Amino acid sequence: MKGNSYGRFLGFTAFGESHGPAIGLVIEDVKPGIEFPLAEIQKTLNERKPGTGKFSTSRQEKDDIQILSGVLDGVTTGMPICLIVYNQDAKPADYEHLKNIFRPGHADYSLFQKFKIYDYRGGGRASGRETISRVAAAGMVDKILKDIEIKIYPLQIGKIEATKFSEFANELNWPDETNYDELVQYLEKIKSSGNSVGGIVEVQINNLPASLGDPVFEKLDANLAKAILSIGGVKGIEFGDGFQLTKLTGAESNDQIDETGFLSNHAGGILGGISTGQILKFRFVVKPTSSINIEQQTITHDGKNITIKVGGRHDVCLIPRLIPVAKAMIKLVLADAVSYQKLVKSQKQDLLDYREALDKIDEDILIALKRRMEISQLIGKFKQENNLSIENKERENELLISLKEKARELDISENLTEILWQSIIEKSKEMQCKTVASTVPKNKSMS
Ligand SMILES: Cc1cc2nc3c(=O)[nH]c(=O)nc-3n(C[C@H](O)[C@H](O)[C@H](O)COP(=O)(O)O)c2cc1C
């Protein structure tokens, strides 16, 4: 699983652990000759850094980004671009006592169940520090997004809700000046008790053109949901009126249209996974910070009961830290959607744009082929365990007939489809035979 790689048009692979030497990313397929936006990337990284305010972690990192490859004299060379941020305020020794203990709320338990090993130092790869790579990558797509404007602000932190909106500078990005002091006092109380809180964040995207997003697996809302939910600590997302839609009837919730445009926006600016040109609206839920200074029950790696107080350096509420990360993920999703839409609309492209698109499609075909072969091997094993013959001419014929029908619908050559599938089927059978041969005991022959 390429779980550390993201995207199609701006594809990148992220790496690094919270208390390892560095966090970084490798970006491939960037055209040569483009001025590299290092200053913009550094600017977005500075927004992601922990604040110096009283509710922020005391871990202080400069997060200075360095280019290791792919850029010469400020211009891309077409080679893989490797960007890196060295961890300078890492304190791995602080985690030594937690080495064999699952911290409640953290990914320790699930990582251990899956891999039987994990980097216990500050959450390793599950730490918020991995988000440096996402934010750095997003610093490259501003040019594609042009005047699309992304507004993100907390709607609720713990039990305090924002109800009156105005713009004023504060360390929590809080939008309601009328209850800001109440919020600060509330968080001070939470912090002094060693506890933490979560909240709700609202996103409004303005100047978004209609037509972004593709049926059926590349819907804009589906891609945004995946991107936002991939951020550590995010537990839910709703578009438009979201869960409140349950309280409306169809007559109330449909966004009616007249010649002036939409008369309401309950759907949040997306219909059928495609942007309508209205304001795109969604909200997401952030859980309370897992590391708290309160004794809690857990177990050691060998299953013994133990109580721990994780303490250490952490934010009372993750929301201010998550806002720049969410913005970065939104930018990456929109950049993908905008780039695809350019192809759909056949806007003027140069040869490199077309080649880039083709290369991505070829890569997708290869990945699909790999999965097909893996499944063929499993089928081979299943057939062997159930004494079924590898060859099934009837099913092959049925498959070819239905594929040729689909080819006709899609206006693809039936002949080409047949040639391609015949060779795929042959290869699959070969793999199935190999699987069977490798699992048959030496003294038994295959029937
Ligand atoms: C930018 C950022 C900073 C974070 N900082 C902390 C932190 O200081 N302490 C903590 O317990 N969790 C922190 N987290 C959340 C953990 O990464 C998260 O709790 C963990 O991955 C498990 O949550 P999950 O099940 O939602 O993935 C942070 C997340 C992000 C995105």
The ligand as a Tripos MOL2 file, in Angstrom:
@<TRIPOS>MOLECULE
LIG
   31    33     1     0     0
SMALL
NO_CHARGES

@<TRIPOS>ATOM
      1 C1         -0.5870   19.3740   13.5180 C.3       1 LIG1
      2 C2         -0.9440   18.3230   14.5230 C.ar      1 LIG1
      3 C3         -0.3800   18.3730   15.7970 C.ar      1 LIG1
      4 C4         -0.6770   17.3980   16.7360 C.ar      1 LIG1
      5 N1         -0.1360   17.4760   17.9960 N.ar      1 LIG1
      6 C5         -0.4830   16.5710   18.9280 C.ar      1 LIG1
      7 C6          0.0160   16.6750   20.2690 C.ar      1 LIG1
      8 O1          0.7810   17.5800   20.6070 O.2       1 LIG1
      9 N2         -0.3850   15.7250   21.1650 N.ar      1 LIG1
     10 C7         -1.2650   14.7160   20.8330 C.ar      1 LIG1
     11 O2         -1.6190   13.9320   21.6890 O.2       1 LIG1
     12 N3         -1.7550   14.6040   19.6010 N.ar      1 LIG1
     13 C8         -1.3730   15.4960   18.6360 C.ar      1 LIG1
     14 N4         -1.8750   15.3860   17.3550 N.ar      1 LIG1
     15 C9         -2.8400   14.3320   17.0590 C.3       1 LIG1
     16 C10        -2.2370   12.9950   16.8660 C.3       1 LIG1
     17 O3         -1.4780   13.0210   15.6970 O.3       1 LIG1
     18 C11        -3.4230   12.0260   16.8410 C.3       1 LIG1
     19 O4         -4.0350   12.0870   18.0640 O.3       1 LIG1
     20 C12        -3.0640   10.5920   16.6030 C.3       1 LIG1
     21 O5         -2.6130   10.4550   15.2860 O.3       1 LIG1
     22 C13        -4.2360    9.6440   16.7440 C.3       1 LIG1
     23 O6         -5.4190   10.2300   16.2830 O.3       1 LIG1
     24 P1         -6.2990    9.6050   15.1070 P.3       1 LIG1
     25 O7         -6.8500    8.3180   15.6110 O.co2     1 LIG1
     26 O8         -7.3530   10.6280   14.8350 O.co2     1 LIG1
     27 O9         -5.3470    9.4730   13.9490 O.co2     1 LIG1
     28 C14        -1.5670   16.3430   16.3890 C.ar      1 LIG1
     29 C15        -2.1140   16.2920   15.0870 C.ar      1 LIG1
     30 C16        -1.8170   17.2620   14.1650 C.ar      1 LIG1
     31 C17        -2.4180   17.1910   12.8080 C.3       1 LIG1
@<TRIPOS>BOND
     1     1     2 1
     2     2     3 ar
     3     2    30 ar
     4     3     4 ar
     5     4     5 ar
     6     4    28 ar
     7     5     6 ar
     8     6     7 ar
     9     6    13 1
    10     7     8 2
    11     7     9 ar
    12     9    10 ar
    13    10    11 2
    14    10    12 ar
    15    12    13 ar
    16    13    14 ar
    17    14    15 1
    18    14    28 ar
    19    15    16 1
    20    16    17 1
    21    16    18 1
    22    18    19 1
    23    18    20 1
    24    20    21 1
    25    20    22 1
    26    22    23 1
    27    23    24 1
    28    24    25 2
    29    24    26 1
    30    24    27 1
    31    28    29 ar
    32    29    30 ar
    33    30    31 1
@<TRIPOS>SUBSTRUCTURE
     1 LIG1         1 GROUP 0 **** ****
